[in-house]
């Protein structure tokens, strides 16, 4: 049984929308059932300069990479201090950080945004570096949100997150199954940038385009989709396998057609990933605001699609990382081997105390 405790969960996604913060309260009853509430949530957009630096982080020298780690930690700390203000401080911070390298087959995954700097500048105990223990145990280090799906959102048969990548989580044969489905906002935003837009609002450009059969076929036959779960995607895979197909298609077709084709690809891969036993699926993440994408997913899936309130849509991942941080502080398992393929369940995360 856990008495009521509050913490701030922090998420920075691959789509570089900004830093999401969710101040959440949690309690656990005597039967082991968890309750949560989001007390406050906000997004702090990245400056153009920080977006460029994060986008190019894989190309930095070792010293430049270390500097960016420290500077991003300082930026996150500044956001927390502004977010918390003069109010009573939360008991802890749980920061996912920003993923730069994710290659679990090589035994590595890195998220920058120094937890030591966050703890030092906020005066609040900080949990970070959630993925490396699972990777060290031969897991994918991703996705981590499914334990929150299991314990906080168990009323739904499945949970789908539409972020930089789409990922799904559901219960099957008594255990939680989850994996990355496909790229999502990452290619959609990349294509929108070709015509000077940050993103395709409501999917308006995509809805005006035509499907390019050759591009759709090329995307659908990428080797990743034939692999069994557990599996996960990273920026490196996107840049090496997915993006070249998009760039090649733009030599012959316009951006609207490429967007329409990617939407078709995403909805088709989501449909293929949803088991027949799923009757209700919670859909969150920035892509849940893309009306055309959600429409196409509804058309492709034989289940009820639930898009919840705006706070849950935008801040579910930050909420769940706050929950992961709480489990870490309580020395309880917060990473599931059934999801990541690791040798065992584990309690991941480094704790920095000011």
Buried (B, 14 or more C-beta within 10 A) or exposed (E): EBEEBBBBBBBBBBBBBBBBBBBBBBBBEEEEEBEBEBEBBBBBEBEEEBBEBBEEBEEBEEEEBEEBBBBBBBBBBBBBBEBBEEEEBBBBBBBBBBBBBBBBEEEBBBBBBBBBBBBBBBEBBBBBBBBBBBBBBBBBBBBBBBBBBBBBBBEBBBBBBBBBBBBBBBBEEEEBBBBBBBBBBBBBBBBBEBEEBEBBEBBBBBBEBEBBEEBBEBBBEBEBBEEEBBBBBBBEBBEEBBBEBBEEBBEEBBBBBBBBBBBBBBBBBBBEBBEEEBEEBBBBBBBBBBBBBBBBBBEBBEBEBBBBEEBBBBBBBBBBBBBBBBBBBEEEBBBBBBBBBBEEBBBBBBBBEE
